[in-house]
Amino acid sequence: MRLLIMGPQGVGKGTQAALLSKHYGIPAISTGDIFRYNLKNQTPLGKEAQAYIDKGELVPDELTNKIVKDRLAMDDTANGWILDGYPRNASQVEALDVMLKELGTPLDAVVALTAEHDVLMERMMKRAQLEGRSDDNPETIAKRLDVYAKETAPLLDTYRTRGLLHEFDGSGDIDQIQATIVSELGE
């Protein structure tokens, strides 16, 4: 199974990706985790990405596309994967389409999680306190949610048109959300 999991920051994509990864026995691939690893370890890519993240901006497509393509070609993805945090704009949808065609691995479904703006702000502020993440402050959070609404949310229509989109409310009980997703996607 090859899935995209989409939604605004704080909606629970990472949590659901981990649960679905365990259920389906496929890796959850988070571009955010890849970047955080590089940031923590001060790699050249991490240093380059830090400048964008500190301003609440998204990392440029060319950096992200390269990381995703390399990751999707790894051996552990042979039976599928869950991609979290990518694509985030129309250019990345095109890049992903090319990658999947080259790899001979079509996309099976897109899981979109939704939640009210206030719920997202509250979750992300709580996460900032628990994890000490410098990129989670009210101004940066609001900017990222605005960027999502303008650039990424419209991609859902692309996947809806392709018949791949499955939408779920991400503000309820974590286990119930996961059960609903699995029920709709099947085994």
N, C-alpha and C positions, 0 to 999 in steps of 0.2 A: 504494500500500500504506500502510495506517495501522496502526501498531504501538505497543503499550506495551512498555517493557522494565522489568522489575521484579526486585527482589532487595535484599538488605541492603547497606548501605554497604560498599564495599571489594570487592564481588563481581565488578566489571568491567563494570558497566552502561554507563558512559561509553565505555569502550574498544570494546565490542561495538556500541553505538549508532553510533559514528563509522564503524566498518567496514561496518555494515549501511547506513548513510546513503550511503556511497560506492558500495556494491554496487547499491543500488536507485535511487540518484539522487534521494533525498528528504532534507529537512533533519532532523537530529537536534536535538531541542529538549529541553534540560536545564534544569529549574527551578533546579538548583544553580548552573549557569553564569550564568543570569539574575540570581540573587541575588548571586553573587560579583562580577559586573560592577557592580551597584548598590552593593555594599559598598566595592569598590575606589575607585569614583568618588564615594563619600560622598553619594549622592543621598538625598532624604528617605526613600524606601522602603528604601534600604540602611541608613540609620541606625536605622530602626524594626526592620528584620530583625536587625541586629547584636545587639541586646539579647537576642533569643531564642537566636540561634546561640551566643553566648558562654556561655549557660547549658546548652547541649546540647539545647535545646528546638527543636521544629519551628516554622517560621513559620506564623502562623494561616491557616486556610483561605481567608478572604475576600481576603487579599492574594494568595495563590497562585492562587486561582480566576480572579481578574481578569487576572493576567499570562498564564495559560494560554489563556484565551478570546481575548484580544487576539492572542496569538501564533499560534493555530490559524487565525485569520481572515486572516492575511497572505497575499499573493500567492504566495510561494514554497512554500506548502503545498498548492497546487492538485492536485498529483499524489500527495500523501501526506506522511507524516511519521513520525518515531519519537519518542515522548514518554518521556523518562527522568526518573524521580523524581516522577511524578504518575500516578495518584492514590495517596495514601498512607493514606487512611482511607475508611470507608464514605460519609461525607458528600461527599468529593471524587469518589467513584464516581458518586454521584447527580448532582453538578454536571457531571461530564464527560458523562454520558448526555444531559443536557439540552443541553449545548453541541453535541455531535455531531448531535443531532436537529435543532437550530436551523440548523446549518451544512450539513445533509444529507450528512454524511460518516460512515458507520458504521465501527466499529472492525473491522479484519480479523483481528488476532491479538494475543495477549499472550505475550511471551517472558519467562519467569521463570528467572533464574540463581540457583544455590545454591552454597554452600561451607560448610565446617566453620567454627565460631566461631573457632578458633585461627588458621586461614588468614586470616580477615577481620581479626582484630586485628593480625596481623603485617603484612598489606598496608597497613592504614591507618596504622600507626606509621611504616612506610617512606615512605609518601606524605607524612606530616607532616614528616619530615626533608628530603625532596627539595623539597617545595613551600613549606615554612615556614608551613603553615596552622595558625592559632591554634585552630581548632575540632577539631583532631585530637590529643587527648591521651588517655591510657588511660581516665580517668574519663568523659570526654565520649563517647568511642567506645563504651564499654560501655553508657552510657545510651541512645545512639542505636540500638544493636543491640537493646536491650530494647524500646524504643518500636516499632521495626520488627516485632519478634516479636509484640507485643501488638496493634498497630493495622493494620499493612500486610499481614503474612503472611496473615491471615484473608481478605483480598480475593482471594487466589488461588483460593479455593473459589468465589467469585462468578463469576469468569471460567471456571473449570473447568465449572461448571454451565451456563454459556452456550456451552460447546464451543469457547472461544477460547484456552484455556491450552496452552502448549507449554513444558515444563520441561527445563532443561539444566544440567549440572554446570559451574560457572564456575571451577573450580580447575585446569583443564588448560591445554594449549597454546592461546594466544589465537587463532591462525589455524585450528586444528582446531575450536575451539568455534564460530567464525564459519561454517566450512564445514558443520558439523552443523546449525546454525540455518537456513542458506540451503537446505540439502538438505531439511529438514523443511517449511519454509514454501513453498518453490518460488519460481519467478521471478514 
